[in-house]
Amino acid sequence: MERLKQYLPILKNPNTQQKGNFSIEVLNPEKGDYLLIDSTNKDWFPIHEDIPELLTTQLLYPQTLEHFKQYYANHIEDLGLEFPVLATNQQQLEQRAHFDNFSEDDKFSYDDFENLPFWIAVDAFVHEYYNLSAQEECFVLDIGCGNGRSIERFIPENAKIIGIDISRKMLQKAKKRTQASDALLMVGDATFPPFVEDCFDFCITSGVLSNLPNPTQTCQSIHKILKKGGAHLGLENNKSIFRLPFDILNSFISIWKNKKGKEPEISPKILKRWYAGCNIDIDSKTLVFLPPQMFSKNDVDSAKKRLRKSDNFFKSIGFKKQGGLITFKVSKQ
Ligand SMILES: C[S@@+](CC[C@H](N)C(=O)[O-])C[C@H]1O[C@@H](n2cnc3c(N)ncnc32)[C@H](O)[C@@H]1O
């Protein structure tokens, strides 16, 4: 809990969208169970298996609340706190169910997906583009951090890191993977990341905006929580003229399972619209001009070579903006 304690002053209460006056009540450290209490309005959030759920009552996991009811109802009552009455947010819950299942799928899990040589080659390109290793010190929020892939592959170890994701099961994987780092992981919603303004040097959304029901709100929230001069770094599907053949091939030989959000493909123009009213500067690059199925299944070096060669070729003949993926930096001015 030491990591969480360090960050209490920057947390917002997701129900009120106000800075909270948070403290931690110990329940059962062996199970990693605690309460995160906001004394301003006697609101509380469960911390289970050492993972805080800083979510609105529309998104809290019923299973977590059941667990707390079963083991700690008296303790919670003695503190003068009440159990929240759950509401629902259907779209968000469907996304969560998709990724909870994907994280544990025996046939093809998210871990199998991200370890395809194709993705390792893409991530190496993106790592170079973000260039976070050049930072002396920075505070990074990985929004939709999933199983920890983007933390491990893009964020240097000397950074202060918080990762939030709507899926507890993805976070459980991330927790194992990032044990060596100081990352704080929380169940949290990308629509309103629960942090005060002017907090982070960088926010990362890697394959996340395309899943969301309201990416405009997410970008507006990111703009608030970034420091001036900070940047939103992202990787998404690009709005490309090659999208249709990519999608048709993937429907026959599927190598990923996506649950599309409101706007599943993006472009600099769309980013500008999501950031309407914000003083920003956008830089972007597209990549991947061959279908992922054409990359080696088990040789990372060949996948990297093929990616570099094919990208250079298509860009040299005038298709610079038409790669299947887009990676971007939106800087807050
Ligand atoms: C395609 S995965 C990307 C994971 C990771 N960033 C990566 O690069 O591998 C999308 C992630 O977004 C998360 N997600 C979807 N909707 C979300 C929301 N409303 N708030 C936070 N995370 C969300 C999913 O649970 C999932 O882990």
The ligand as a Tripos MOL2 file, in Angstrom:
@<TRIPOS>MOLECULE
LIG
   27    29     1     0     0
SMALL
NO_CHARGES

@<TRIPOS>ATOM
      1 C1         -6.1650   -3.5890  -26.7920 C.3       1 LIG1
      2 S1         -5.9560   -3.5370  -25.0690 S.3       1 LIG1
      3 C2         -4.4680   -2.6110  -24.9030 C.3       1 LIG1
      4 C3         -3.7250   -2.9280  -23.6560 C.3       1 LIG1
      5 C4         -2.3360   -2.2960  -23.5390 C.3       1 LIG1
      6 N1         -2.3950   -0.8430  -23.5290 N.3       1 LIG1
      7 C5         -1.4380   -2.7820  -24.6460 C.2       1 LIG1
      8 O1         -0.7840   -1.9430  -25.2880 O.co2     1 LIG1
      9 O2         -1.3660   -3.9910  -24.8600 O.co2     1 LIG1
     10 C6         -7.1870   -2.3590  -24.5820 C.3       1 LIG1
     11 C7         -7.2700   -2.1970  -23.0730 C.3       1 LIG1
     12 O3         -8.1540   -1.1100  -22.7960 O.3       1 LIG1
     13 C8         -8.9100   -1.4570  -21.6520 C.3       1 LIG1
     14 N2        -10.1370   -0.6400  -21.6140 N.ar      1 LIG1
     15 C9        -11.2360   -0.7370  -22.3970 C.ar      1 LIG1
     16 N3        -12.1490    0.1910  -22.0210 N.ar      1 LIG1
     17 C10       -11.6000    0.8780  -20.9930 C.ar      1 LIG1
     18 C11       -12.0360    1.9620  -20.1570 C.ar      1 LIG1
     19 N4        -13.2320    2.5060  -20.3050 N.pl3     1 LIG1
     20 N5        -11.2080    2.4040  -19.2060 N.ar      1 LIG1
     21 C12        -9.9790    1.8410  -18.9950 C.ar      1 LIG1
     22 N6         -9.5140    0.8140  -19.7430 N.ar      1 LIG1
     23 C13       -10.3080    0.3460  -20.7280 C.ar      1 LIG1
     24 C14        -9.1710   -2.9360  -21.8180 C.3       1 LIG1
     25 O4         -9.5440   -3.5690  -20.6180 O.3       1 LIG1
     26 C15        -7.8290   -3.4050  -22.3700 C.3       1 LIG1
     27 O5         -6.9510   -3.8260  -21.3530 O.3       1 LIG1
@<TRIPOS>BOND
     1     1     2 1
     2     2     3 1
     3     2    10 1
     4     3     4 1
     5     4     5 1
     6     5     6 1
     7     5     7 1
     8     7     8 2
     9     7     9 1
    10    10    11 1
    11    11    12 1
    12    11    26 1
    13    12    13 1
    14    13    14 1
    15    13    24 1
    16    14    15 ar
    17    14    23 ar
    18    15    16 ar
    19    16    17 ar
    20    17    18 ar
    21    17    23 ar
    22    18    19 1
    23    18    20 ar
    24    20    21 ar
    25    21    22 ar
    26    22    23 ar
    27    24    25 1
    28    24    26 1
    29    26    27 1
@<TRIPOS>SUBSTRUCTURE
     1 LIG1         1 GROUP 0 **** ****
